[in-house]
Amino acid sequence: MTDYLWDGSGTPDPEVEELERTLAPLRFPAKRWQQPVSRFPIRYRVYAAIAASMVLALVGGRWLLRPVETPWSVSGLEGSVEVGHRTAKDQGRLYVGQTVRTGSLSHATLEAEDFGQVELKADSEMRIVETGSHAQRMDLRRGHIHALIWAPPREFVVDTPSSKAIDLGCQYDLTVDESGDGFLTVETGWVAFQFQGKEAFIPAGAACRTSVRQGPGIPFFENSSPGFRDALLRYESSGDRSALTSVLTNARPEDGLTLWHLLTRVSDPDRPAVFDRYAVLVKLPPGVKRERALARDHETLDQCWNALNLDSAEWWREWKRTWQ
């Protein structure tokens, strides 16, 4: 009985035979469900598959090429303003990839209700790079913008040929010349410049240069003395050590912002002079060790930064983690 139930061999039990006869009318009609053999030659089936693939590719491609709408619209048009490849005549929504260009006697305003307002001044060119619920990115290729951003910090970013300007809740002006070099001034809040591992943190009332050759420069307060600013420019341009000496000599306590950035950038032989002058101008906490600052220890540099009473190092390092 056991062999019969497993493989049909042997003598079945009479009860099993009786059960089989009873259930026979319910047997599955296997032949009725056999797959019919296709009468189409193989080559026709191949052609049909290729055609179906082409249709799918065409439909999918058209879907992928559909323009992505952004929350930004262009308004406040004056003079000759181009959006994409046409002359803008009235307010309109902008799409990812579109470029807005202003002529020598024109300007335009880009507005997004949840993010802010960007004024594009004369002779400027800006492209919409990315849009998202928590990320807006533009590319200022040349010209001058004035940005007023009310979105949360780090959600608005402007790329330039030499730096990435990351908004930390602020109002600022940014210019980019034909060579790709730029200059930023902050009216309220903070902006961070970042490029290839170099960073600069610019608070309200401060400014910072950026260059294609060197990336973000050294921030300075705009009310610093002309001698201080001129010496800093010479040092950034040429690395002249006498210019660095002049920077340190002309520095005020408020110029600790500049000296802190210098402390993170100057060569090893120049770092002791920068730190010693910084320690004279800025009251450092007792735990700061000179040798650790000269070694650019992160924790020590954070303590030096906090002594400026501008904002906690933990605050901007938190945003830095998000950018990276």
Backbone hydrogen bonds, N-H to C=O, Kabsch-Sander energy under -0.5 kcal/mol:
donor,donor_aa,acceptor,acceptor_aa,energy
5,L,1,M,-2.0
6,W,2,T,-1.5
7,D,3,D,-3.0
8,G,3,D,-0.7
8,G,4,Y,-1.4
9,S,3,D,-0.9
16,V,13,D,-0.5
17,E,13,D,-2.2
18,E,14,P,-2.3
19,L,15,E,-2.0
20,E,16,V,-2.3
21,R,17,E,-2.1
22,T,18,E,-2.0
23,L,19,L,-1.9
24,A,20,E,-0.9
26,L,23,L,-1.7
27,R,24,A,-2.0
30,A,28,F,-1.7
32,R,29,P,-0.7
33,W,29,P,-0.6
33,W,30,A,-1.1
34,Q,31,K,-1.4
44,Y,41,P,-0.8
45,R,41,P,-1.5
46,V,42,I,-2.1
47,Y,43,R,-2.2
48,A,44,Y,-2.4
49,A,45,R,-2.1
50,I,46,V,-2.3
51,A,47,Y,-2.6
52,A,48,A,-2.4
53,S,49,A,-2.1
54,M,50,I,-2.3
55,V,51,A,-2.2
56,L,52,A,-2.3
57,A,53,S,-2.6
58,L,54,M,-2.5
59,V,55,V,-2.6
60,G,56,L,-3.0
61,G,57,A,-2.7
62,R,58,L,-2.2
63,W,59,V,-1.9
64,L,60,G,-2.4
65,L,61,G,-2.0
66,R,63,W,-1.0
69,E,67,P,-0.7
70,T,94,L,-2.3
73,S,111,E,-2.1
74,V,92,G,-2.7
75,S,109,T,-2.9
78,E,107,H,-2.0
81,V,79,G,-0.7
82,E,101,R,-2.7
83,V,86,R,-2.4
84,G,82,E,-0.5
84,G,99,T,-3.1
86,R,83,V,-1.4
88,A,81,V,-2.8
92,G,74,V,-1.3
94,L,72,W,-2.9
96,V,68,V,-2.7
97,G,128,I,-2.9
98,Q,95,Y,-2.1
100,V,126,M,-3.3
101,R,82,E,-2.6
101,R,99,T,-0.5
102,T,124,S,-2.4
103,G,80,S,-1.7
106,S,103,G,-1.3
107,H,78,E,-1.7
108,A,120,L,-2.0
109,T,75,S,-3.0
110,L,118,V,-3.2
111,E,73,S,-2.5
112,A,116,G,-2.5
115,F,112,A,-1.4
116,G,112,A,-1.8
117,Q,148,L,-2.7
118,V,110,L,-3.1
119,E,146,H,-2.9
120,L,108,A,-3.3
120,L,118,V,-0.6
121,K,119,E,-0.8
121,K,144,H,-2.7
123,D,103,G,-2.1
125,E,142,R,-2.5
126,M,100,V,-2.4
127,R,139,D,-2.2
128,I,98,Q,-2.4
129,V,127,R,-0.6
129,V,137,R,-2.3
130,E,137,R,-1.9
132,G,135,A,-1.0
135,A,132,G,-0.7
136,Q,155,E,-2.6
137,R,130,E,-2.2
138,M,157,V,-2.4
139,D,127,R,-2.5
140,L,138,M,-0.5
140,L,159,D,-2.7
141,R,125,E,-1.9
141,R,139,D,-1.0
142,R,125,E,-1.2
143,G,176,V,-2.8
145,I,174,L,-2.5
146,H,119,E,-1.8
147,A,172,Y,-2.8
148,L,117,Q,-3.0
149,I,147,A,-0.5
149,I,170,C,-2.5
150,W,115,F,-2.1
151,A,115,F,-1.5
154,R,167,D,-3.7
155,E,152,P,-1.5
157,V,136,Q,-2.6
158,V,165,A,-2.4
159,D,138,M,-3.4
160,T,163,S,-2.1
164,K,194,Q,-2.2
165,A,158,V,-3.2
165,A,163,S,-0.5
166,I,164,K,-0.7
166,I,192,A,-3.1
167,D,156,F,-2.4
167,D,165,A,-0.6
168,L,190,W,-2.1
171,Q,188,T,-1.9
172,Y,147,A,-2.2
173,D,185,T,-2.5
174,L,145,I,-2.2
175,T,183,F,-2.3
176,V,143,G,-2.8
177,D,181,D,-2.7
180,G,177,D,-1.6
182,G,210,T,-3.0
183,F,175,T,-1.8
184,L,208,C,-2.5
185,T,173,D,-2.2
186,V,206,A,-2.3
187,E,171,Q,-3.0
187,E,185,T,-0.5
188,T,171,Q,-1.5
191,V,202,I,-2.1
192,A,166,I,-2.3
193,F,200,A,-2.9
194,Q,164,K,-1.6
195,F,198,K,-2.3
198,K,195,F,-2.2
200,A,193,F,-2.2
202,I,191,V,-3.0
202,I,200,A,-0.6
204,A,189,G,-1.0
205,G,186,V,-2.8
206,A,203,P,-1.8
207,A,220,F,-2.8
208,C,184,L,-2.2
210,T,182,G,-2.2
211,S,215,G,-1.8
215,G,211,S,-3.2
217,G,209,R,-3.0
220,F,207,A,-2.2
222,E,205,G,-2.4
224,S,221,F,-1.8
229,R,225,S,-2.3
230,D,226,P,-2.9
231,A,227,G,-2.0
232,L,228,F,-2.2
233,L,229,R,-2.3
234,R,230,D,-2.2
235,Y,231,A,-2.4
236,E,232,L,-2.7
237,S,233,L,-2.1
238,S,234,R,-2.3
239,G,234,R,-0.5
239,G,235,Y,-2.4
240,D,234,R,-0.6
244,L,240,D,-1.5
245,T,241,R,-2.0
246,S,242,S,-1.8
247,V,243,A,-2.1
248,L,244,L,-2.2
249,T,245,T,-2.2
250,N,246,S,-2.2
251,A,247,V,-0.6
251,A,248,L,-0.6
255,D,252,R,-0.9
256,G,253,P,-1.6
257,L,254,E,-1.2
258,T,255,D,-0.5
259,L,255,D,-2.1
260,W,256,G,-2.8
261,H,257,L,-1.5
262,L,258,T,-2.3
263,L,259,L,-2.3
264,T,260,W,-1.0
265,R,261,H,-0.5
265,R,262,L,-1.4
266,V,262,L,-3.0
270,D,267,S,-0.9
271,R,267,S,-1.1
271,R,268,D,-0.6
274,V,270,D,-1.6
275,F,271,R,-2.7
276,D,272,P,-2.6
277,R,273,A,-2.0
278,Y,274,V,-2.3
279,A,275,F,-2.8
280,V,276,D,-1.1
281,L,277,R,-2.0
282,V,278,Y,-2.7
284,L,282,V,-0.8
288,V,285,P,-1.8
293,A,289,K,-2.0
294,L,290,R,-2.5
295,A,291,E,-1.1
296,R,293,A,-1.6
297,D,292,R,-2.4
301,L,297,D,-2.6
302,D,298,H,-2.2
303,Q,299,E,-1.8
304,C,300,T,-2.2
305,W,301,L,-2.3
306,N,302,D,-2.6
307,A,303,Q,-1.3
308,L,305,W,-2.2
309,N,306,N,-1.6
315,W,312,S,-0.6
316,W,312,S,-1.3
317,R,313,A,-2.2
318,E,314,E,-1.5
319,W,315,W,-1.2
320,K,316,W,-1.9
321,R,317,R,-1.9
322,T,318,E,-1.1
323,W,319,W,-2.2
324,Q,320,K,-2.3
